[in-house]
Amino acid sequence: GVVFGARDPQVTSVPVIYGTRRTPGTLIHQETSADNQYLFQNFVVSEGDVTAITVGSEPADVIGQATYVKQKVFLGADAGLQTGLPSEDAWINDSPQWTTSHHLKGLASALFRFKYDRTNFARTPKLFFTVQGKTVSSGVLGNPSQDNSAEVLYDYLTDTRFGAGIPAGKIDVSSFTTCRGQCNATYSSSSVKKFTCNVILDSKETVLSNVRKILATCRGQLHFVSGKYRMFIPGTYSGSPVVAFTTDNILAGIQVDYGSKQTRANQVIAKWIDPDERYEAGEAIYPDPTNDSSVYNTYLTEDNSLSLVKQVTLDGVTSFQQARYLAAIMARQSRNSIQVTFETLGDGAECIPGDIITITHSSFSWSSKEFQVQTLRL
């Protein structure tokens, strides 16, 4: 047989997939049989275990031609491909240089044998794989869900193979459970969840970069408070103030940011992943000049007809409604937020992100003005 080089000869990383996404996979082995009648192609799709892999092809009808195509999907169990291999799949080891020593342990994979026929099967198809991703099975936060942003983040933070490897005891489970419920909440008059995470993580990227990609699917934040990692998703601005700040417990250096045209937006364009368009990028716009003309015109008038457009990329969002909801939040927050930064005494230790506080300060004519804590730094 003839062994062909992989399509991408450089060393590539194995992606981590949560939720449902499409990927071309990585071709790791390509070889013909000794008589050149068969072509073998083996792909690594992602880290395992995954829940399911559906094979697609272009042209679409090619992959289903059983006379010319054999395929084996392996979900990536740590025991490996060869363990308990059914006899009907023994053909995978017929490739001359692929043996029973090739286990693909922990790697979700797809293996193929194509039979050449000059008339009916003269070319191999272009393949792609729709993956229902890594099984989130801890159950720590409740019944596990593959695409809940909070569960995905918990799994990634605690995974010791490709994640952060943080001990479970260092996670504030209560905060993650609260965020899980926020993600599962639905829009009014709709069954669509507010936030889901369908993301492909690059294992070559830093843990921080991948954590930010997960958090972007739900406007989430991650804080290290009292020795534990705490997740927070800004919700309804409500609650009783936990601390009243005045000039007595605010140290020198209070800064107030009323926003500028660099941070203010009268339109947000969110790029998201559209499953109905072969998982290519789509756009969700808020306010839309046509469907939200009243809001759009009001924003423009307030900004003296100056177009202030902000573009964001939501790599883990696969719902137009979710992408538009996130775009709307970003647009409104950019226009209505006053950010205050100050140093304080020990009173600040009583706060966590999401708490309501009040500030009384004569320099700004504030009397018990309410704010929501976003971040804390020691």
Residue pairs with C-beta under 8 A, 6 or more apart in sequence:
1 31
1 32
1 33
1 34
1 36
1 95
1 96
1 97
2 31
2 32
2 36
3 30
3 31
3 97
4 30
4 31
5 30
6 26
6 27
6 28
6 29
6 30
7 27
8 26
8 27
12 26
13 202
13 203
13 204
14 26
14 44
14 46
14 47
14 107
14 203
15 23
15 46
15 47
15 200
15 201
15 202
15 203
16 46
16 47
16 133
16 134
16 156
16 162
16 200
16 201
16 203
16 210
17 23
17 45
17 46
17 47
17 50
17 131
17 133
17 134
17 199
17 200
17 201
18 133
18 134
18 136
18 146
18 147
18 152
18 155
18 156
18 197
18 198
18 199
18 201
18 214
18 316
19 132
19 133
19 146
19 147
19 152
19 196
19 197
19 198
19 199
19 316
19 318
20 130
20 131
20 132
20 133
20 146
20 147
20 198
20 275
20 318
21 130
21 131
21 133
21 198
21 199
21 200
21 273
21 279
21 318
22 56
22 128
22 129
22 130
22 131
22 275
22 278
22 279
23 45
23 46
23 128
23 129
23 131
23 200
24 127
24 128
24 129
25 43
25 44
25 45
25 110
25 127
25 128
25 129
26 43
26 44
26 45
27 41
27 42
27 43
28 42
28 43
28 44
29 40
29 41
29 42
29 95
29 97
29 98
30 39
30 40
30 41
30 42
31 39
31 40
31 95
31 96
31 97
31 98
32 38
32 39
32 40
33 39
33 40
33 94
33 95
33 96
34 96
36 116
37 115
37 116
38 94
38 113
38 114
38 115
38 116
39 113
39 114
39 116
39 124
40 92
40 94
40 95
40 98
40 111
40 112
40 113
40 114
41 111
41 112
41 114
41 124
41 127
42 92
42 95
42 98
42 109
42 110
42 111
42 112
43 109
43 110
43 111
43 112
43 127
43 129
44 104
44 107
44 108
44 109
45 53
45 107
45 108
45 109
45 110
45 129
45 131
46 76
46 107
46 108
46 131
46 133
46 134
46 200
47 76
47 106
47 107
47 108
47 134
47 161
47 162
47 203
48 74
48 75
48 76
48 77
48 78
48 106
48 107
48 108
48 134
49 75
49 76
49 77
49 78
49 106
49 108
49 134
49 135
50 75
50 76
50 108
50 131
50 132
50 133
50 134
50 135
51 75
51 132
51 133
51 134
51 135
51 146
52 75
52 131
52 132
53 73
53 75
53 108
53 110
53 129
53 130
53 131
53 132
54 129
54 130
54 131
55 63
55 71
55 73
55 110
55 127
55 128
55 129
56 63
56 127
56 128
56 129
56 130
57 63
57 125
57 126
57 127
57 128
58 125
58 126
58 128
59 125
62 69
62 121
62 125
63 69
63 71
63 125
63 127
65 120
65 121
67 115
67 120
68 114
68 115
68 117
68 120
68 121
69 112
69 113
69 114
69 115
70 91
70 112
70 113
71 110
71 111
71 112
71 113
72 89
72 92
72 110
72 111
72 112
73 109
73 110
74 81
74 104
74 107
74 108
74 109
74 110
74 111
75 108
76 104
76 106
76 107
76 108
76 109
77 83
77 105
77 106
78 105
78 106
79 105
80 103
80 104
80 105
81 92
81 102
81 103
81 104
81 105
81 109
82 100
82 102
82 103
83 103
85 92
91 113
92 98
92 111
92 113
93 99
93 100
94 113
95 113
106 161
108 131
110 127
110 129
112 127
114 121
114 124
115 121
116 122
132 146
133 146
133 198
134 146
134 155
135 144
135 146
136 144
136 145
136 146
136 148
136 151
136 152
136 154
136 155
137 144
138 144
138 151
138 154
138 155
138 158
140 154
140 168
140 173
140 176
141 148
141 150
141 151
141 154
141 173
141 176
141 177
141 180
142 177
142 180
144 151
145 151
145 180
145 184
147 196
147 197
147 198
148 180
148 183
148 184
148 195
148 196
148 197
149 179
149 183
149 195
149 196
149 197
149 214
149 215
149 217
149 218
149 220
149 316
150 176
150 177
150 179
150 180
150 182
150 183
150 218
150 220
150 231
150 233
151 176
151 180
152 197
152 199
152 214
153 176
153 197
153 211
153 214
153 215
153 220
153 222
153 231
154 171
154 176
154 231
155 163
156 163
156 164
156 201
156 210
156 211
156 214
157 163
157 164
157 166
157 171
157 211
157 229
158 164
158 165
158 166
158 167
158 168
158 171
159 165
162 201
162 203
163 207
164 207
164 211
166 229
170 227
170 228
170 229
171 228
171 229
172 225
172 228
172 229
172 230
172 231
175 230
175 231
175 232
176 231
178 231
179 218
179 220
179 231
179 232
179 233
182 194
182 195
182 218
182 233
182 235
183 193
183 194
183 195
183 196
183 218
183 233
184 193
184 194
185 193
185 194
186 192
186 193
186 194
187 194
187 321
187 325
190 321
192 319
192 321
192 322
193 322
194 218
194 322
194 325
195 217
195 218
195 219
195 233
195 322
196 217
196 317
196 318
196 319
196 322
197 214
197 217
197 218
197 316
198 273
198 316
198 317
198 318
199 213
199 214
199 217
199 315
199 316
200 315
201 210
201 213
201 214
202 210
211 222
213 315
213 316
214 220
214 316
215 221
215 222
216 314
216 315
216 316
216 317
217 314
217 316
217 317
217 322
218 233
219 233
219 234
219 326
219 329
220 231
220 232
220 233
221 231
221 232
221 233
221 234
221 353
221 374
221 375
222 229
222 230
222 231
222 232
223 229
223 230
223 232
223 352
223 353
223 375
223 376
224 230
225 352
225 353
225 376
230 352
230 353
232 352
232 353
232 354
234 354
234 372
234 374
235 354
237 356
237 370
237 372
238 356
239 355
239 356
240 356
241 356
241 357
241 358
241 368
241 370
242 350
242 351
242 355
242 356
242 357
243 347
243 348
243 350
243 351
243 355
243 357
243 358
244 357
244 358
244 360
244 368
245 342
245 344
245 347
245 357
245 358
245 359
245 360
246 359
246 360
246 361
247 360
247 361
247 362
249 344
249 345
249 347
250 342
250 343
250 344
250 359
250 361
251 342
251 343
251 344
251 345
252 343
253 342
253 343
254 340
254 341
254 342
254 361
254 363
255 340
255 341
255 342
256 338
256 339
256 340
256 364
257 263
257 338
257 339
257 340
257 341
258 338
259 334
259 335
259 337
259 338
259 339
261 303
261 306
261 308
263 334
264 303
264 308
264 334
264 335
265 308
265 309
265 310
265 330
265 331
265 334
265 335
266 287
266 296
266 299
266 300
266 302
266 303
266 306
266 307
266 308
266 309
266 331
266 335
267 285
267 286
267 287
267 296
267 299
267 307
267 308
267 309
267 310
267 331
268 285
268 286
268 309
268 310
268 311
268 312
268 327
268 328
268 330
268 331
268 334
269 283
269 284
269 285
269 309
269 310
269 311
269 312
269 327
270 283
270 284
270 285
270 286
270 311
270 312
270 313
270 314
270 317
270 323
270 324
270 326
270 327
270 330
271 281
271 282
271 283
271 311
271 312
271 313
271 314
272 281
272 282
272 283
272 284
272 314
272 317
272 318
272 319
272 320
272 322
272 323
273 279
273 280
273 281
273 282
273 314
273 315
273 316
273 317
273 318
274 280
274 281
274 282
274 318
274 320
275 318
279 318
282 320
282 323
284 320
284 323
284 324
284 326
284 327
285 324
285 327
286 292
286 324
286 327
286 328
286 331
287 293
287 295
287 296
287 299
287 328
287 331
288 296
289 296
299 331
299 335
300 306
300 307
302 335
310 330
310 331
310 334
312 326
312 327
312 330
314 323
314 326
317 323
317 326
338 371
339 374
340 359
340 371
348 376
351 357
351 373
351 376
352 373
352 376
353 373
353 374
353 375
353 376
354 372
354 373
355 372
355 373
356 370
356 371
356 372
356 373
357 370
357 371
357 372
357 373
358 368
358 369
358 370
358 371
359 366
359 368
359 369
359 371
360 366
360 367
360 368
360 369
